[in-house]
């Protein structure tokens, strides 16, 4: 089957929701928007252009990490598998774009971030400098 991978840069526009499937897998999701920016030469200023709305789904460990790290309004970069979800509501056909995320990160052109890595050596997850000494 042909899979389309896509990277979308935008903002989270809904609260992140989390649930556990009947098989015990964690999954979370949110909706995001990517807004085109165009320079209006007549007005000499930037204006919003077209908008792309995408539903994002995150599975297992990615979902757990996103649920505690990403919030409504955050600027994000999401990479994943794009597909079209077709369904019916009251007999009316509808479609939404779904992005099954493989990786999510903050858009550092719009914010700053401090990484917290999971502890591998029994410590509390503090960040270590290359010499192995705790970073200040």
TIMINU-484110 format. One line per 5 residues: number of its first residue (from 1); their letters; for each residue x, y, z of C-alpha. Coordinates in Angstrom, 2 decimals. Each point is the difference from the previous one (the first is absolute). Layout:
// TIMINU-484110
NUM> a> X,Y,Z; ...
//
This chain:
// TIMINU-484110
1> xxxxx> 0.00,0.00,0.00; 1.25,3.48,-0.86; 0.67,2.14,3.07; 0.45,3.75,-0.14; 2.30,1.50,2.62
6> xxxxx> -0.33,3.69,0.65; 1.43,2.62,2.33; -2.40,2.70,1.17; 1.05,3.14,1.86; -2.77,1.75,1.94
11> xxxxx> -1.77,0.50,3.32; -2.03,-2.31,2.20; -3.60,1.30,0.01; -1.71,-2.49,2.34; 0.79,-1.55,3.35
16> xxxxx> 1.98,-3.23,-0.25; -2.23,-2.96,0.82; 1.34,-3.34,1.21; -1.60,-3.43,0.24; 0.92,-3.66,0.31
21> xxxxx> -1.21,-2.48,-2.61; -1.57,-3.35,0.88; 3.39,-1.61,-0.71; 1.69,2.27,2.55; 1.74,2.30,-2.49
26> xxxxx> 0.14,3.69,0.89; -1.11,2.45,-2.69; -0.40,3.74,0.04; -1.14,2.52,-2.54; -0.48,3.65,-0.78
31> xxxxx> -0.91,2.27,-2.87; 2.52,2.41,-1.51; -0.02,2.76,-2.58; 2.73,1.05,-2.40; -0.52,3.54,-1.26
36> xxxxx> 1.64,1.37,-3.13; 1.58,3.44,0.37; 0.09,2.37,-2.98; 1.56,3.40,-0.35; -2.50,2.60,-1.26
41> xxxxx> 2.10,2.44,-2.04; -2.82,2.54,-0.21; -0.46,0.11,3.79; 3.70,-0.65,0.73; -0.82,-2.64,2.63
46> xxxxx> -0.38,-3.74,0.49; -3.47,-1.56,-0.25; -1.39,-3.46,0.74; -0.70,-2.10,-3.08; -1.50,-3.46,-0.40
51> xxxxx> -0.35,-2.28,3.01; 0.47,-3.74,0.24; -1.79,-1.77,2.86; 1.27,-3.46,0.97; -0.99,-2.51,2.71
56> xxxxx> 3.15,-1.47,1.58; 0.11,-3.43,1.67; 2.93,-1.19,2.15; 0.39,-3.62,1.09; 1.69,-1.71,2.95
61> xxxxx> 3.11,1.71,1.44; -0.28,2.98,-2.35; -3.60,0.44,1.16; 1.00,-0.13,3.66; 2.75,2.59,-0.52
66> xxxxx> -2.21,2.30,-2.08; -2.78,-0.13,2.62; 2.30,1.54,2.64; 2.02,2.28,-2.31; -2.32,1.60,-2.57
71> xxxxx> -2.80,2.45,0.75; -2.58,2.04,-1.88; 1.70,2.98,-1.67; 3.46,-1.60,-0.20; 1.98,0.39,-3.24
76> xxxxx> 0.91,-3.50,-1.23; 1.63,-1.91,-2.85; -1.68,-3.36,-0.70; 1.23,-2.73,-2.35; -2.06,-3.04,-0.79
81> xxxxx> -2.18,-1.99,-2.35; -2.74,1.98,-1.69; -3.33,-1.56,-0.89; -3.54,1.06,-0.75; -2.73,-1.06,2.44
86> xxxxx> -3.40,-0.28,-1.69; -3.16,-0.40,2.07; -3.70,0.90,0.06; -1.98,2.18,2.38; -3.80,-0.14,-0.37
91> xxxxx> 0.42,-1.43,-3.50; 2.37,2.80,-1.06; 3.50,-0.99,-1.16; 2.90,1.74,1.74; 3.77,-0.22,-0.17
96> xxxxx> 2.83,1.04,2.29; 3.75,-0.11,-0.41; 1.64,-2.26,2.56; 3.70,0.04,0.84; 1.25,-3.06,1.90
101> xxxxx> 3.04,1.55,1.66; 3.39,-1.66,0.01; 1.77,2.99,1.60; -1.09,3.30,1.58; 2.09,2.88,1.23
106> xxxxx> -0.31,3.65,0.94; 0.49,2.53,-2.79; 3.11,1.73,1.35; -0.45,2.93,-2.39; -3.03,0.94,2.12
111> xxxxx> 0.97,-1.13,3.52; 2.74,-1.46,2.15; 0.09,-3.43,1.61; 1.90,-1.90,2.64; 0.35,-3.71,-0.59
116> xxxxx> -0.47,-2.53,2.75; 1.27,-3.43,-0.93; -1.14,-3.16,1.76; 2.49,-1.24,2.58; 1.99,-3.04,-1.10
121> xxxxx> 2.34,-0.31,2.96; -2.35,0.28,2.97; 0.35,3.79,0.36; -2.92,2.37,-0.05; 0.46,0.83,-3.71
126> xxxxx> 2.22,3.03,0.52; 1.82,1.13,-3.10; 3.68,-0.85,-0.03; 2.75,1.97,-1.73; 2.30,-1.97,-2.36
131> xxxxx> 2.47,-0.49,2.87; -2.70,-1.83,2.00; -0.40,2.85,2.50; -3.49,1.39,0.57; -0.62,3.03,-2.23
136> x> -0.76,3.28,1.75
//
